[in-house]
Amino acid sequence: MSSRVPRGPWAAISLAIGGVVPILGMPIIVEGLEDHWLLTGAQAGYITSIDLAGLFVGSTITSALAPRLHWRAYLSAALASAAALNAFCMLHPALITLAALRFGAGMASGAAYASSLALLSRESDTARAFSLMIFAQVLANAVILAEFPHIDDAFGPAGLFAAVGALLAATLCVVPKLPGRLGAPVHHAGARPRSLPALALAGLCLGAVAFVYVAIGCYWAYAERMGVSAGIPAAWVHRFLTAGVLLSGLGCLAAFRLSRRMGQARPLLIALAALSAVLLLNGMWGTPLMFVLTLATMQLCWNFIDIFQLGTLSAVDPSGRAAAFVPAAQGAALAIGPAAGGVALGLGQGYSTVLLTAGASAALAVGCYTAVYLMHERGRGEPQANE
Protein backbone atom coordinates (compact mmCIF):
# COMPACT_ATOMS: atom_id res chain seq x y z
CA MET A 1 0.00 0.00 0.00
CA SER A 2 1.33 3.44 -0.83
CA SER A 3 2.48 5.58 2.09
CA ARG A 4 0.89 8.64 0.57
CA VAL A 5 -2.29 9.80 2.30
CA PRO A 6 -5.08 10.80 -0.10
CA ARG A 7 -6.42 14.32 0.06
CA GLY A 8 -9.83 13.09 1.27
CA PRO A 9 -8.54 11.74 4.63
CA TRP A 10 -6.63 14.96 5.24
CA ALA A 11 -9.85 16.92 4.71
CA ALA A 12 -11.60 14.72 7.30
CA ILE A 13 -8.63 15.17 9.67
CA SER A 14 -8.92 18.96 9.29
CA LEU A 15 -12.61 18.63 10.11
CA ALA A 16 -11.73 16.66 13.25
CA ILE A 17 -9.50 19.49 14.44
CA GLY A 18 -12.17 22.14 13.91
CA GLY A 19 -14.76 20.07 15.74
CA VAL A 20 -12.73 19.72 18.95
CA VAL A 21 -11.32 23.26 19.26
CA PRO A 22 -13.68 24.08 22.20
CA ILE A 23 -12.44 20.96 24.03
CA LEU A 24 -8.78 21.72 23.36
CA GLY A 25 -9.15 25.26 24.70
CA MET A 26 -11.31 24.25 27.67
CA PRO A 27 -8.86 25.09 30.51
CA ILE A 28 -8.25 28.62 29.21
CA ILE A 29 -11.96 29.22 28.54
CA VAL A 30 -12.80 28.18 32.11
CA GLU A 31 -10.08 30.52 33.40
CA GLY A 32 -11.44 33.39 31.31
CA LEU A 33 -15.01 32.86 32.48
CA GLU A 34 -13.85 33.02 36.10
CA ASP A 35 -11.36 35.88 35.81
CA HIS A 36 -13.11 38.20 33.34
CA TRP A 37 -16.81 37.40 33.47
CA LEU A 38 -16.67 36.62 37.22
CA LEU A 39 -18.34 33.22 37.13
CA THR A 40 -17.63 30.91 40.06
CA GLY A 41 -15.58 27.78 39.47
CA ALA A 42 -18.72 25.65 39.66
CA GLN A 43 -20.62 27.91 37.21
CA ALA A 44 -17.74 27.80 34.72
CA GLY A 45 -17.78 24.01 35.00
CA TYR A 46 -21.53 23.92 34.37
CA ILE A 47 -21.18 26.12 31.25
CA THR A 48 -18.51 23.76 29.94
CA SER A 49 -20.74 20.76 30.66
CA ILE A 50 -23.63 22.38 28.76
CA ASP A 51 -21.30 23.01 25.81
CA LEU A 52 -20.26 19.35 25.87
CA ALA A 53 -23.86 18.20 26.26
CA GLY A 54 -24.47 19.94 22.94
CA LEU A 55 -21.50 18.03 21.51
CA PHE A 56 -23.18 14.80 22.64
CA VAL A 57 -26.51 15.68 21.01
CA GLY A 58 -24.92 16.84 17.75
CA SER A 59 -22.68 13.79 17.43
CA THR A 60 -25.52 11.40 18.28
CA ILE A 61 -27.77 12.90 15.61
CA THR A 62 -24.94 12.79 13.07
CA SER A 63 -24.06 9.17 13.85
CA ALA A 64 -27.69 8.08 13.57
CA LEU A 65 -28.25 9.88 10.25
CA ALA A 66 -24.84 9.09 8.71
CA PRO A 67 -26.05 6.71 5.96
CA ARG A 68 -28.58 9.29 4.71
CA LEU A 69 -26.54 12.50 4.94
CA HIS A 70 -25.16 14.57 2.11
CA TRP A 71 -21.91 15.42 3.87
CA ARG A 72 -20.92 18.59 2.05
CA ALA A 73 -24.31 20.27 2.56
CA TYR A 74 -24.65 19.05 6.14
CA LEU A 75 -21.18 20.17 7.19
CA SER A 76 -21.46 23.53 5.48
CA ALA A 77 -24.55 24.25 7.59
CA ALA A 78 -23.01 22.86 10.79
CA LEU A 79 -19.73 24.79 10.54
CA ALA A 80 -21.45 28.04 9.58
CA SER A 81 -23.83 27.65 12.55
CA ALA A 82 -20.95 26.92 14.93
CA ALA A 83 -19.07 30.03 13.80
CA ALA A 84 -22.17 32.25 14.16
CA LEU A 85 -23.11 30.93 17.61
CA ASN A 86 -19.58 31.46 18.92
CA ALA A 87 -19.78 35.03 17.63
CA PHE A 88 -23.05 35.58 19.52
CA CYS A 89 -21.37 34.33 22.72
CA MET A 90 -19.09 37.38 22.58
CA LEU A 91 -22.09 39.65 23.14
CA HIS A 92 -24.09 37.72 25.75
CA PRO A 93 -22.19 36.99 29.01
CA ALA A 94 -25.39 36.49 31.06
CA LEU A 95 -25.36 32.96 32.47
CA ILE A 96 -28.66 31.63 31.04
CA THR A 97 -28.18 33.15 27.58
CA LEU A 98 -24.56 32.01 27.44
CA ALA A 99 -25.59 28.48 28.41
CA ALA A 100 -28.16 28.31 25.58
CA LEU A 101 -25.65 29.62 23.02
CA ARG A 102 -22.96 27.20 24.19
CA PHE A 103 -25.37 24.28 23.86
CA GLY A 104 -26.12 25.23 20.24
CA ALA A 105 -22.44 25.78 19.44
CA GLY A 106 -21.63 22.41 21.02
CA MET A 107 -24.23 20.68 18.82
CA ALA A 108 -22.66 22.13 15.68
CA SER A 109 -19.14 21.19 16.78
CA GLY A 110 -20.33 17.69 17.65
CA ALA A 111 -21.76 17.31 14.15
CA ALA A 112 -18.37 18.20 12.66
CA TYR A 113 -16.42 15.85 14.93
CA ALA A 114 -18.79 12.89 14.46
CA SER A 115 -18.67 13.44 10.70
CA SER A 116 -14.88 13.28 10.69
CA LEU A 117 -14.84 9.94 12.54
CA ALA A 118 -17.60 8.49 10.38
CA LEU A 119 -15.57 9.38 7.28
CA LEU A 120 -12.24 8.18 8.68
CA SER A 121 -13.76 4.88 9.85
CA ARG A 122 -14.30 4.05 6.15
CA GLU A 123 -10.57 4.20 5.42
CA SER A 124 -8.96 0.85 4.61
CA ASP A 125 -6.23 1.46 7.24
CA THR A 126 -8.09 2.89 10.21
CA ALA A 127 -5.14 2.58 12.61
CA ARG A 128 -3.09 4.87 10.40
CA ALA A 129 -5.96 7.28 9.75
CA PHE A 130 -6.83 7.67 13.44
CA SER A 131 -3.18 8.00 14.43
CA LEU A 132 -2.70 10.83 11.93
CA MET A 133 -5.92 12.48 13.13
CA ILE A 134 -4.92 12.41 16.78
CA PHE A 135 -1.37 13.57 16.03
CA ALA A 136 -2.81 16.54 14.13
CA GLN A 137 -5.01 17.31 17.12
CA VAL A 138 -1.93 17.21 19.37
CA LEU A 139 -0.24 19.88 17.27
CA ALA A 140 -3.42 21.98 17.27
CA ASN A 141 -3.67 21.61 21.05
CA ALA A 142 -0.12 22.87 21.51
CA VAL A 143 -0.84 25.96 19.40
CA ILE A 144 -4.14 26.65 21.17
CA LEU A 145 -2.68 26.35 24.67
CA ALA A 146 0.22 28.60 23.67
CA GLU A 147 -1.91 31.33 22.08
CA PHE A 148 -5.26 31.28 23.91
CA PRO A 149 -3.80 32.73 27.17
CA HIS A 150 -2.61 35.81 25.23
CA ILE A 151 -6.06 36.21 23.65
CA ASP A 152 -7.69 35.81 27.07
CA ASP A 153 -5.39 38.43 28.63
CA ALA A 154 -6.13 40.93 25.87
CA PHE A 155 -9.83 40.33 25.15
CA GLY A 156 -11.23 37.93 27.77
CA PRO A 157 -13.77 35.21 26.91
CA ALA A 158 -15.15 37.30 24.04
CA GLY A 159 -11.79 37.01 22.29
CA LEU A 160 -11.63 33.28 22.99
CA PHE A 161 -15.08 32.66 21.51
CA ALA A 162 -14.15 34.83 18.50
CA ALA A 163 -11.03 32.71 17.95
CA VAL A 164 -13.01 29.45 18.19
CA GLY A 165 -15.60 30.79 15.73
CA ALA A 166 -12.89 31.91 13.29
CA LEU A 167 -11.22 28.49 13.36
CA LEU A 168 -14.53 26.76 12.70
CA ALA A 169 -15.30 29.14 9.84
CA ALA A 170 -11.85 28.43 8.34
CA THR A 171 -12.65 24.71 8.37
CA LEU A 172 -15.33 25.37 5.73
CA CYS A 173 -12.55 25.47 3.13
CA VAL A 174 -12.06 21.66 3.36
CA VAL A 175 -15.75 20.80 2.86
CA PRO A 176 -15.52 20.66 -0.99
CA LYS A 177 -12.86 17.93 -0.60
CA LEU A 178 -15.24 15.65 1.31
CA PRO A 179 -17.48 13.01 -0.32
CA GLY A 180 -21.14 13.70 -0.94
CA ARG A 181 -22.43 10.45 0.54
CA LEU A 182 -20.89 7.36 2.15
CA GLY A 183 -20.43 4.26 0.06
CA ALA A 184 -20.62 0.68 1.24
CA PRO A 185 -18.77 -0.08 4.49
CA VAL A 186 -15.11 -1.03 4.23
CA HIS A 187 -14.28 -4.47 5.67
CA HIS A 188 -10.82 -4.29 7.18
CA ALA A 189 -8.27 -7.06 7.00
CA GLY A 190 -8.58 -9.39 9.97
CA ALA A 191 -11.98 -8.01 11.02
CA ARG A 192 -14.71 -10.46 11.99
CA PRO A 193 -18.36 -10.41 10.92
CA ARG A 194 -20.76 -8.25 12.90
CA SER A 195 -22.68 -10.39 15.43
CA LEU A 196 -24.60 -10.05 18.68
CA PRO A 197 -21.49 -10.75 20.82
CA ALA A 198 -19.58 -8.17 18.77
CA LEU A 199 -22.33 -5.62 19.37
CA ALA A 200 -22.24 -6.35 23.11
CA LEU A 201 -18.46 -5.92 23.16
CA ALA A 202 -18.75 -2.68 21.18
CA GLY A 203 -21.31 -1.39 23.70
CA LEU A 204 -18.97 -2.23 26.57
CA CYS A 205 -16.11 -0.49 24.76
CA LEU A 206 -18.24 2.63 24.30
CA GLY A 207 -19.02 2.54 28.02
CA ALA A 208 -15.29 2.42 28.72
CA VAL A 209 -14.76 5.38 26.36
CA ALA A 210 -17.33 7.28 28.43
CA PHE A 211 -15.56 6.48 31.72
CA VAL A 212 -12.21 7.58 30.26
CA TYR A 213 -13.68 10.89 29.15
CA VAL A 214 -15.46 11.54 32.43
CA ALA A 215 -11.99 11.34 33.97
CA ILE A 216 -10.48 13.57 31.29
CA GLY A 217 -13.28 16.14 31.44
CA CYS A 218 -13.23 16.24 35.23
CA TYR A 219 -9.46 16.83 35.27
CA TRP A 220 -8.97 18.93 32.14
CA ALA A 221 -11.61 21.56 32.93
CA TYR A 222 -9.78 22.45 36.15
CA ALA A 223 -6.18 21.68 35.13
CA GLU A 224 -5.06 25.31 35.05
CA ARG A 225 -6.75 26.09 38.38
CA MET A 226 -5.21 22.99 39.99
CA GLY A 227 -1.72 24.11 39.06
CA VAL A 228 -2.26 27.56 40.55
CA SER A 229 -3.81 25.99 43.67
CA ALA A 230 -0.72 23.80 44.06
CA GLY A 231 1.41 26.95 44.33
CA ILE A 232 2.72 27.18 40.76
CA PRO A 233 2.60 30.67 39.14
CA ALA A 234 -0.05 30.91 36.41
CA ALA A 235 2.53 31.71 33.72
CA TRP A 236 4.40 28.49 34.51
CA VAL A 237 1.16 26.50 34.58
CA HIS A 238 0.46 27.69 31.02
CA ARG A 239 3.98 26.65 29.98
CA PHE A 240 3.49 23.22 31.53
CA LEU A 241 0.14 22.83 29.77
CA THR A 242 1.73 23.68 26.43
CA ALA A 243 4.82 21.52 26.95
CA GLY A 244 2.68 18.65 28.21
CA VAL A 245 0.68 18.58 25.01
CA LEU A 246 3.86 17.79 23.10
CA LEU A 247 4.14 14.55 25.09
CA SER A 248 0.95 13.47 23.35
CA GLY A 249 2.94 13.28 20.12
CA LEU A 250 5.18 10.64 21.68
CA GLY A 251 2.07 8.83 22.87
CA CYS A 252 0.67 8.78 19.32
CA LEU A 253 3.87 7.34 17.88
CA ALA A 254 4.17 4.73 20.62
CA ALA A 255 0.53 3.66 20.22
CA PHE A 256 0.84 3.32 16.44
CA ARG A 257 3.95 1.12 16.77
CA LEU A 258 2.68 -0.99 19.67
CA SER A 259 -0.72 -1.60 18.02
CA ARG A 260 1.09 -3.44 15.23
CA ARG A 261 3.30 -5.51 17.55
CA MET A 262 1.45 -6.17 20.82
CA GLY A 263 -2.26 -6.10 19.97
CA GLN A 264 -4.67 -3.96 21.97
CA ALA A 265 -5.06 -5.38 25.47
CA ARG A 266 -1.85 -4.95 27.41
CA PRO A 267 -0.83 -1.42 26.31
CA LEU A 268 -4.35 -0.04 26.79
CA LEU A 269 -4.86 -1.59 30.23
CA ILE A 270 -1.40 -0.53 31.45
CA ALA A 271 -1.92 3.06 30.28
CA LEU A 272 -5.36 3.31 31.89
CA ALA A 273 -4.14 1.79 35.16
CA ALA A 274 -1.21 4.24 35.26
CA LEU A 275 -3.51 7.20 34.61
CA SER A 276 -5.93 6.13 37.34
CA ALA A 277 -3.14 5.59 39.86
CA VAL A 278 -1.52 8.97 39.24
CA LEU A 279 -4.84 10.85 39.49
CA LEU A 280 -5.65 9.13 42.78
CA LEU A 281 -2.18 9.82 44.18
CA ASN A 282 -2.42 13.49 43.19
CA GLY A 283 -5.77 13.63 44.99
CA MET A 284 -4.02 12.53 48.17
CA TRP A 285 -0.84 14.60 47.74
CA GLY A 286 -1.47 17.95 46.05
CA THR A 287 2.14 19.10 45.65
CA PRO A 288 3.64 21.01 42.69
CA LEU A 289 5.65 17.92 41.73
CA MET A 290 2.53 15.75 41.72
CA PHE A 291 0.72 18.32 39.56
CA VAL A 292 3.50 18.16 36.96
CA LEU A 293 3.64 14.35 37.12
CA THR A 294 -0.14 14.06 36.73
CA LEU A 295 -0.23 16.52 33.84
CA ALA A 296 2.60 14.67 32.07
CA THR A 297 0.89 11.30 32.57
CA MET A 298 -2.45 12.65 31.36
CA GLN A 299 -0.92 14.15 28.22
CA LEU A 300 1.19 11.06 27.45
CA CYS A 301 -1.71 8.64 27.95
CA TRP A 302 -4.67 10.65 26.59
CA ASN A 303 -4.12 10.17 22.86
CA PHE A 304 -2.26 6.87 23.37
CA ILE A 305 -5.45 5.53 24.96
CA ASP A 306 -7.67 7.06 22.25
CA ILE A 307 -5.83 5.27 19.44
CA PHE A 308 -6.14 1.91 21.19
CA GLN A 309 -9.82 2.52 21.95
CA LEU A 310 -10.57 3.27 18.29
CA GLY A 311 -8.49 0.28 17.20
CA THR A 312 -10.35 -1.99 19.61
CA LEU A 313 -13.73 -0.78 18.35
CA SER A 314 -12.66 -1.34 14.74
CA ALA A 315 -11.68 -4.91 15.65
CA VAL A 316 -14.84 -5.87 17.54
CA ASP A 317 -17.22 -4.01 15.16
CA PRO A 318 -15.83 -3.95 11.60
CA SER A 319 -18.89 -2.07 10.27
CA GLY A 320 -17.41 1.18 11.64
CA ARG A 321 -20.73 2.21 13.19
CA ALA A 322 -19.42 1.90 16.75
CA ALA A 323 -16.47 4.16 15.94
CA ALA A 324 -18.92 6.74 14.57
CA PHE A 325 -20.63 6.79 17.98
CA VAL A 326 -17.39 7.57 19.82
CA PRO A 327 -18.01 11.37 19.76
CA ALA A 328 -21.42 10.77 21.35
CA ALA A 329 -19.83 8.75 24.16
CA GLN A 330 -17.08 11.35 24.53
CA GLY A 331 -19.55 14.23 24.44
CA ALA A 332 -21.81 12.71 27.09
CA ALA A 333 -18.85 11.92 29.31
CA LEU A 334 -17.19 15.30 28.83
CA ALA A 335 -20.50 16.94 29.73
CA ILE A 336 -20.64 14.91 32.93
CA GLY A 337 -16.94 15.30 33.78
CA PRO A 338 -16.71 19.07 34.46
CA ALA A 339 -20.09 19.00 36.21
CA ALA A 340 -18.88 16.14 38.41
CA GLY A 341 -15.76 18.18 39.10
CA GLY A 342 -17.95 21.18 39.98
CA VAL A 343 -19.99 19.08 42.40
CA ALA A 344 -16.80 17.68 43.95
CA LEU A 345 -15.37 21.18 44.23
CA GLY A 346 -18.58 22.35 45.89
CA LEU A 347 -18.00 19.90 48.74
CA GLY A 348 -15.39 22.29 50.07
CA GLN A 349 -12.42 19.94 50.06
CA GLY A 350 -10.55 21.73 47.28
CA TYR A 351 -9.30 20.07 44.11
CA SER A 352 -8.38 16.79 45.84
CA THR A 353 -11.97 15.54 45.44
CA VAL A 354 -11.91 16.47 41.74
CA LEU A 355 -8.77 14.38 41.24
CA LEU A 356 -10.15 11.44 43.23
CA THR A 357 -13.33 11.52 41.13
CA ALA A 358 -11.30 11.49 37.91
CA GLY A 359 -9.09 8.65 39.14
CA ALA A 360 -12.08 6.52 40.14
CA SER A 361 -13.66 6.97 36.69
CA ALA A 362 -10.44 5.89 34.96
CA ALA A 363 -10.39 2.81 37.20
CA LEU A 364 -13.90 1.91 36.03
CA ALA A 365 -12.65 2.05 32.43
CA VAL A 366 -9.93 -0.45 33.37
CA GLY A 367 -12.66 -2.76 34.62
CA CYS A 368 -14.67 -2.43 31.39
CA TYR A 369 -11.73 -3.21 29.13
CA THR A 370 -10.63 -6.10 31.31
CA ALA A 371 -14.09 -7.61 30.79
CA VAL A 372 -13.92 -6.92 27.03
CA TYR A 373 -10.61 -8.69 26.59
CA LEU A 374 -11.50 -11.65 28.82
CA MET A 375 -14.74 -12.16 26.87
CA HIS A 376 -13.08 -11.69 23.49
CA GLU A 377 -10.14 -14.00 24.22
CA ARG A 378 -12.46 -16.68 25.62
CA GLY A 379 -14.61 -16.61 22.47
CA ARG A 380 -12.43 -15.67 19.51
CA GLY A 381 -8.97 -14.46 20.55
CA GLU A 382 -7.61 -11.01 21.32
CA PRO A 383 -8.60 -8.18 18.97
CA GLN A 384 -5.81 -7.27 16.60
CA ALA A 385 -5.02 -3.91 15.06
CA ASN A 386 -5.92 -3.28 11.44
CA GLU A 387 -3.15 -4.08 9.04
PyMOL commands that set and color helices and strands:
alter all, ss='L'
color gray80, all
select helices_A, chain A and resi 7-24+26-35+41-68+71-89+95-120+126-177+196-220+223-229+234-261+265-284+288-316+321-324+326-346+352-379
alter helices_A, ss='H'
color red, helices_A
deselect
rebuild
show_as cartoon
